[in-house]
Amino acid sequence: MTPRSPTNPTDKFDDDDYPAYTMGRAAAMIGTTPAFLRSLGDARLITPLRSEGGHRRYSRYQLRIAARARELVDQGTAIDTACRIVILEDQLEEALRLNDELRRRTAGAPAQDA
């Protein structure tokens, strides 16, 4: 049996979903407190992964979402409302991306007879 070669550690550098940041580091990066990040988890905006020791770990994608929520809260929006806005913005962005993709696919497809 041949041992599997270890994954190259640098493969994770560009992975937006890799949970690389501890709660303290994540909070510092977006200029907030760990309690704010916990509240986003309670509101189900982001769900951090857990390390083997049970510590929260955040990805870059989650930090971008948290930073957007923080902007809204800093502007006076209630946290649960800010979370809903961020979720809707994310859904809209994904829908627009899918629309563009479908338009590109159908633009190159031959016309079909009705």
N, C-alpha and C positions, 0 to 999 in steps of 0.2 A: 504494500500500500504506500503510495507516494504522498508525503506530506504536502498540504496545500501551501502555496507561497503566501506569505502575509500580504495583506492589502497595503498598498503604498500610503503612508500617512498623509502625504501631500494631496491625495485624491479628495480629501475632505475640505481643502481650502476654498474651493469654489462652490461648495454645496450649501445653498441657502437654507436647507432644511436640517442640516447637521446641528444637533444641540450642543454647541461649543461653549456657551457662556453660563457661568454660575449666576445665581440670583443677584449677588452683590455687584458683580461685574456688569451684568445686564442693566441693572438700575443706574449705575454710574454712567454707562454709555448713553442712556437716553435722558439723563439728568433728573431722575426721580428716586423714589424710595422702594425698597423691597415690598413694603406694604401696598404700594400702588400696583406693583406687578401681581401680588397675591389677589388684589381686588379684581384685576382683569381676568385672572383665573376663575375667581368666584363667579364673575359675570359670564364666564364661558367664551370670552373673546379669544383667549389663547390658552392652550393647555400644554404646559411645559412637560418635557419628558423627565423621567427621574433617573438619577445615577444609581449604580448598584447600592450605594449607601442611602438612597432615598432623597437625595438633594435635587432640587429643581435645576433643569438645564434648558436654556433658551437658544433658539436658532436666530440667524440674521433676519429671516422672514418674520418671525414672531416679534423681533425687536422693532422692525419697521411698523408693524401693526400697532404695537404698544406706543411707539413714538407718535403715531397719528392720533391715537386715543388721548395721549397726554396733551397734544396741541389743542384738541377740542375742550378738554377739561380745563386747561389753562385759560381758555376763552370764556369760561363760565358754563359750559355744558355739563349737565349731570353725568356721572360716570356711566350709568346704565344707558342713557341716551347716546352718549359718545360711542359706546360699544356697538349699539344698533346702527349708528351712522357708518362706522368703520366696516361693519359686516356688509351693509348695503353697498358701500363704495367698492368693496372687494368683489362682491357678486356682479356688480355692473361692469367692472373692469374685465372680469372673466367672460361675461356675456358678449361684450364688445370684441374681445379677442377671438372668441368662437365665431362670431358673425364675420369678422374679417377673413378668418381661415376658410369658412364655407364659401364666401364670395370668391376668394382666390381659386378654390377648387372648381366651382361652377363656371367661372370665367373661361377656364381652359377646356371644359367639357363640351363635347359636340351637342348641338341642339337636338332635343327629342321631339318626335311628332306626337301631337295630342290625339 
